[in-house]
Amino acid sequence: MADRVYLDWNATAPLRPEARSAMVAAMDAVGNPSSVHAEGRAAMAIIERARAQVAEAFGAVGADIVFTSGATEAAGLALAGRDLGGTGLEHDAVDAWLKRHGEDVVQFANSETGVLAQLPEAFWLCDATQAWGKLPIAFNWLGAQGALASAHKLGGPKGAGALVLKRGTEIPAQLIGGGQEMGRRAGTENVIGIAGFGAAAEAAQRDLEAGVWDRVEKLRTILEKGIAAASDQTIFVGKDAKRLPNTSCFATPGWKGETQVMSMDLAGFAISAGSACSSGKVKESRVLRAMGYDELTARSAVRVSLGPTTTQDEIERFVDAWGAACRKFRARAA
């Protein structure tokens, strides 16, 4: 596994060392954060430190940070009982809720294509899961009443997320009981996961301010030039639109996306044929179809997503491997 190259950062980012250290330290916090004794207060202090770290990193100081098990639960919490509509480009978790309950929901950055949305002046919910830490955005100027976040997209642990709400926003609790998280999400908090979330958010903001993603964007340019040189029939989705700096979605009509993913996996590269929440489903991309691409193109799309530790050598190796696989596909199709 040491020689493998990970190019699926939008599905999940590798755990940051800062998050790992915070989680290891939190494992020694024996108390229940709802307990009033010293041990309980120590556990609650870990949660509140993480809450402050997330608020600072997301430009949400003064907002309510409601910790959840991830962005999917946060979406359910924010959307329950509301008659809303979307664009058809939303993440599966949001799209499923929209189909069940009812344009007041915007995905800031699409996870499959990286394309950024044009935000209205005021709206209910912003799915900023992919945007946090990659773009200079702040919740307090988004114009949304709420926003979604997921720790593992930032290099934190899986199973921790948050719903960010403007102070005073009323939402019905979906999990009721002990009154944790300001009465909005009952149940003993995931202290270890929350600690990792806070540390990851803080580290991600440092990377952003240091210009790390500018370097990543340059690597994406190298990637796309290499793919284009290897195949003049390949289509780059959203190439002329504003995108996340790390995301490239491209389609070679007739060459199924899942076939490309398997071929690259055997060659030692992890890429995706869509968002991780759609994995295992052999079907066309709902997002690309909503963007107007035909079925053949939608079924042929793959996503390559880079991260702060991606190197130029890895990108060049991927381009060589993908180009060789493309030539084999062309030969078989001839």
Secondary structure as GFF3:
##gff-version 3
##sequence-region A 1 334
A	DSSP	beta_strand	5	6	.	.	.	ID=ss1
A	DSSP	alpha_helix	17	26	.	.	.	ID=ss2
A	DSSP	alpha_helix	38	57	.	.	.	ID=ss3
A	DSSP	beta_strand	64	68	.	.	.	ID=ss4
A	DSSP	alpha_helix	71	79	.	.	.	ID=ss5
A	DSSP	alpha_helix	92	101	.	.	.	ID=ss6
A	DSSP	beta_strand	105	107	.	.	.	ID=ss7
A	DSSP	beta_strand	123	127	.	.	.	ID=ss8
A	DSSP	three_ten_helix	139	141	.	.	.	ID=ss9
A	DSSP	beta_strand	144	150	.	.	.	ID=ss10
A	DSSP	three_ten_helix	151	153	.	.	.	ID=ss11
A	DSSP	beta_strand	161	165	.	.	.	ID=ss12
A	DSSP	three_ten_helix	181	183	.	.	.	ID=ss13
A	DSSP	alpha_helix	191	209	.	.	.	ID=ss14
A	DSSP	alpha_helix	212	230	.	.	.	ID=ss15
A	DSSP	beta_strand	235	236	.	.	.	ID=ss16
A	DSSP	beta_strand	247	251	.	.	.	ID=ss17
A	DSSP	alpha_helix	257	267	.	.	.	ID=ss18
A	DSSP	beta_strand	269	270	.	.	.	ID=ss19
A	DSSP	three_ten_helix	276	278	.	.	.	ID=ss20
A	DSSP	alpha_helix	286	290	.	.	.	ID=ss21
A	DSSP	alpha_helix	295	299	.	.	.	ID=ss22
A	DSSP	beta_strand	301	305	.	.	.	ID=ss23
A	DSSP	alpha_helix	312	333	.	.	.	ID=ss24
###
